[in-house]
């Protein structure tokens, strides 16, 4: 393997599931996938699960390149992982046999539009206790007046707040209009704000998975 990471043991302890870059069957090609391997090193094969999960609308959490297995439970042989769907990153579970074949569809185990990452479990008395990290990001657009020398000439003040994952603010040359993106369940909303009145208008909905970078022209 050119790379292998995030190994988890099967329920019986004689298989490994991991994220890896391995051969794709062509002379020099490779593929990134979840792989299943025997612990004695005699065989391994790609599961095809990354492509299947992406087909169902699941993607790697923001800041990551690939979804990765985090735990393989005894109950239902469920593999836990973090994935992004629409505007939320949650903990998901997928039942997988020892050969890497899924049994059914993935299930969302946590809810909300926070960023849920790094699931870990403990199975005690027939109960599965799940712990994970949660990140809530609050972003705003502020403005700061400057003098002719480029030095601060007043106190900073907030211009835009109250939206999820505000990004890429762009202002017109005269400072009267501001455009920015914000994440919503249907995708990314591009909003235009009149800086003087603070009135906003949705001018475009972009079905981008990560982000959009609106840029306003100098004349607005």
N, C-alpha and C positions, 0 to 999 in steps of 0.2 A: 504494500500500500504506500502511495505517496504521502498520505496523511491519514491518521486515525485518532479520534477523540471521543469523549463522552461515553465511555463504555458502561453498560449496565448488565447485571447478571439476569439470566432467565430464572423462572420460579424454581426449576429443579437444580440450578447451579451448574449446568453443563453446557450452556450456550452463552454467548456474548452478543449483545446488540450494541452497535456503535455507529457514529457518524464517520464516514471515511471516503477517501478518494481512491478508487481502485480501478482495475481494468474493466473496459466496457465491451470486450470481445473483439475489438479491432486491433490491428498490430501495435499501434502506439497510442490508442485513445484511452481516456480515463473518464470516470463519472463519479459525481458526488451523490451519495445515497446513504440510507440506513442499511447497514450490513449485518448479517447474522453469521457467526463463526463458531466452530467447535473449539472447546478450550484446549484440545490437544494439537490444534493447528493443522488438522488434516483437510479441512474444507471451509469455505466461506462463500457467500453469494449475496448479491444485492437484492433488496426487498422491493424496490420500486416505490417505496412509500412516500418519498419526498415529492415525486411527480404526482402521485395520487392525492396527497394532501393539498398541493397547490391547485389541482383541478377542482377541489372542493372549496376553494377560496381561502385557504389558510396559507399564511406566509410567515417568514422569520420575523421575530420582534424587531422593532426599530433599533438600528445600530448593529444588528447581526446579519450574517449572510445566509445561514441555513437554520432550519428547525433542527433541534437535537434532542434525543431521548434523555430523560432525567432520572427515571425510576421505572422498574418493571415489577409490578405488584403480583403477589400470589393470587389475590382475588381477581377473578375473571382474566388473569394474565394480562392485565392492563398496563400499558406503557404511558407514563405521564410526560408531557412536554408543554412548552410555552409557545403560543402561536398568535398571530394577529389576524383578525377577521374584521373587515370594515374599519370601525374606528376604535376597536378595543383589542387589547392584548391580554389574553386570559390563559389559565391552565386548562389543558385538554387531556383526555384520556382515550386510548385506542387499544382494544383487546387484540393481542397478537399471539399466534401460536409459536412454538419453539422454532419452527422453520421460517418464521418471519411473515407468514400469511395472515392478514388481518381478518378478524371475525366481526364484521359489521362496520358501522361508520364511527368516526370520532365523536366524542361527547364533550361538550363544554362543562367544566367542573366549577369554574368560578365565573362571576358575572360583574358587569360594570365597565366603565370606559377608562379604568386605570391601566397601568402596565404591570401585569402579574408575571413574575419570573421565578426561576430557580426552585421548582417544587421538590419537596422531599417528604418522605412518609415514614411512619412507624406503625406496624400492624401489631396490636395488642388485644388479646381476648376477642378476636374476631372483628374488631373495629379497626378501620384505617384512619389514622390521624395525619392530616395534610398540613404542612407548613410551606409558606412561600413568601417571597418579597413582593411588595406592592409600591409602585412609584406613581405619584400624582404630580404632574407638571403644570404649573401655572405660569403662563407667559403673557406679557403685556407689551404694548408699544408706548414709549415715553418720548417726550421732547425736552430739549435743553436749549435755552437761548444763548447765543454766543455774541461776543463783540467783534470788532474788526480784526482783532489779533487772534481770533479763534479761541478765546478764553471764555469760560463760563460767565454769563452776565445775569444770572438769576438762578432760581431753584428749578430742578427738574419736575415735570408734572406728567401724570399718565394721560395718554390719549385714547388708547383702546384697551379694554379688558373684558373679561366675562365670556370669552370664547376659548374653545379647546385647541391647544397647539397652534397659537397664532405664530405666523412665520412670514418672512420675506416682505416686510413693509417697504413700499416705494412711494416717494413723494414727488409731486409736480415741482417745477422750477420755482414757482412763486409761493410754494408751501401751502396752497389752498386746498389741495386734494391729496388724499392718501389712499393707496390700494394695498391690500394684504390678503393672505390666505388663512383659513381656519378650518380645522377638521370637523366634519359633521357626519352623521350616519350614512348619508347618501354619497359621501365623497369629500372633496375639498371645495369649500365655498370661497369664491373670490369676491371680496367686498370693497366697495368704493365709499370713502367717507369724505364729506365736506368738513374740513377742519374747523371752519368758523362756527357752523351750526351743530356739528357732531352727528348730523344725519347720515345714515348709511344705506346703501343699496347693494343687494346681491346682483352682480353683473354676470357671473358665470358659475356653473357647478362643474367641477372637473372630477372625473372618476379615476383619479390617480391613487395608487396604493400608498406611496410614500409622501410626496410633497409636490407643491406647485410653486413656481417662482414668478409671480406677476411683476411686471415692470411698467410703470406709467411713463408716458412720453413727457418731455419737458414742458409742452404746452397743455398738459392735462388731458 
